[in-house]
Amino acid sequence: MVGYSRTVAGLDPRAVLRERPSIGLIVGLVVAGICALVSFSFDIINGEPVQFFIALGLAVAPVPLLLAGVLALDRMEPEPRNNLIFAFAWGAGIAVLLAGVLNSLNLVYVAHQVGDTTSARNLVATFGAPPVEETAKGLVLLGLLWFRRQELDGPTDGIIYASMVGLGFAMSENVSYYLAALEENGAQGLAATLVLRAVLSPFAHPLFTSLIGIAVAYAAQRGGAVGIVVIVIGWIGAMLLHGLWNGFASFAGLGGLAIAYLLLMILLVVELVVIFRDRRRIVGLIQHYLPPYERNGLINQADIFMLSSLRRRRQARAWAKAHGGRAGARAMIDYQIASTELGLLHARAARGGVDEETFRAQQRSLADLMAYARLSFPLPQRHQANAARGVPPPGYAPGAPTAGRWPGGGQAVPPWYGPQQGGRPPGGPGNRQHPGGQGYGPPPGGPPPGYGPPGGPGQPQGPPQGPHQGPHQGPSQHPPQGPPPQGPPPQGPPQWPRQGGPGPAPGDPRR
């Protein structure tokens, strides 16, 4: 098969546009790291170094498993790794230090007022810590809304980012809890605290903050006063749930803790339902917005069938790896993600969340990546004749409908698909004469339905008026709506512009 360069397309299709970490990300990670070191230095000062490293090891040990659980929910449209890393680092460094300082000051003040350290600790844990900690964690989600709004395509994204910041926060906070338990009650107290925090409630902080994440994701799609109100409601919900958990643990004993745990499990089930419903929504967008690209050789019915299920996507990756090795699997991964992003881009345009120039530029980049990835699909020689008749090769999309062309139809395998004699197929990113190969480009009459003036997703406002403008003419004032015109796919280039504080008593389950 044709070699597939990761420098052109990696796991994240946005690498076509942004291949390097931004200065803001680098600065943010440095600041978060410094905050984490400062927070850990307080723990070292309060305890023995050996005990600190024991607590640190126990706090870090389950994190890879927990991260795997969160990221397993983000397979349909994976978020950029830089954003995920920053959210985790914010929780583990900046948020935990800010919360630790404020909680310590609150504890000193309340203890002075009530005259009893234990009562002050319970009061602060129930009424003081939840607003402080949820605000410290939620600030990074507001930052995403302000600076990376385009990455928040639905409630799943909000849950994923909230879970990352929550896991980072819980990891650093657990160091203080484990250290306090080890110092005050030895190994037995440490074991009890470990079970309560790492085994029974490892996702407590992610679940609290996920209410803010869902609200922020909603605001990213709706905006305006309604979005602000929803964020406030989500923020209050996160603080109330956090306060209920700490309050039941502080004042109601094991029975109260069981009630709080039940509330968390109910929320977990509800959010899993939300995630699976959001997956169906994304599949619907793919099935609605991508079919017009079939005329241009970027996709076909078997592809859409494959993209509509995580299981079928996995089968396609296995097929690509079996016939093309790691390069084939990488090409398939990029194709799947770019296709999903293209559907979401059309959805953002349909609700007015992106201007025409940005839409055209991102559409071009994603379509370029789809075309380039498709160049490297490993079609074995023995299956080329069947593929030319519209039959997918075995293992690619089992159960795909037989109607339609696969891939592209015709009497021979289209030049944009599979290996070619003499080296790389014509076209692809960087080829100015045939960008993407024969039949590549957007629908000739403009973008598929769903882009342009309001009218609802997929509601065209009439056929194109006048000839399609080329790059030399500039963008039209009113992008053509409606389905692409009938006829053979265009030959040649596309016609659009390039564009923490002291810990509670040992074994305390409060967060």
Secondary structure, DSSP 8 states (H G I E B T S, - for coil): -----TTT--SSGGGGT--S--HHHHHHHHHHHHHHHHHHHHHHHHS-HHHHHHHHHHHHTTHHHHHHHHHGGG-SS---HHHHHHHHHIIIIIIHHHHHHHHHHHHHHHHHHHS-HHHHHHHIIIIIHHHHHHHHHHHHHHHHHHH-GGG--SHHHHHHHHHHHHHHHHHHHHHHHHHHHHHHHHHHHHHHHHIIIIII-TTHHHHHHHHHHHHHHHHHHH-HHHHHHHHHHHHHHHHHHHHHHHHHHHHSHHHHHHHHHHHHHHHHHHHHHHHHHHHHHHHHHHHHHSGGGGGGTS--HHHHHHHT-HHHHHHHHHHHHHHHHHHHHHHHHHHHHHHHHHHHHHHHHHTT-S-HHHHHHHHHHHHHHHHHHHHT----GGGHHHHHTT---TTTSTT--SSS-SSS-SSS--TTSS-BTTBS-S-STT-SSSTTSTT-SS-TTSS-TT-SSSS-TT---SS--SS---TTT---SS---SS--SSS---SS-SS-----S--STT----
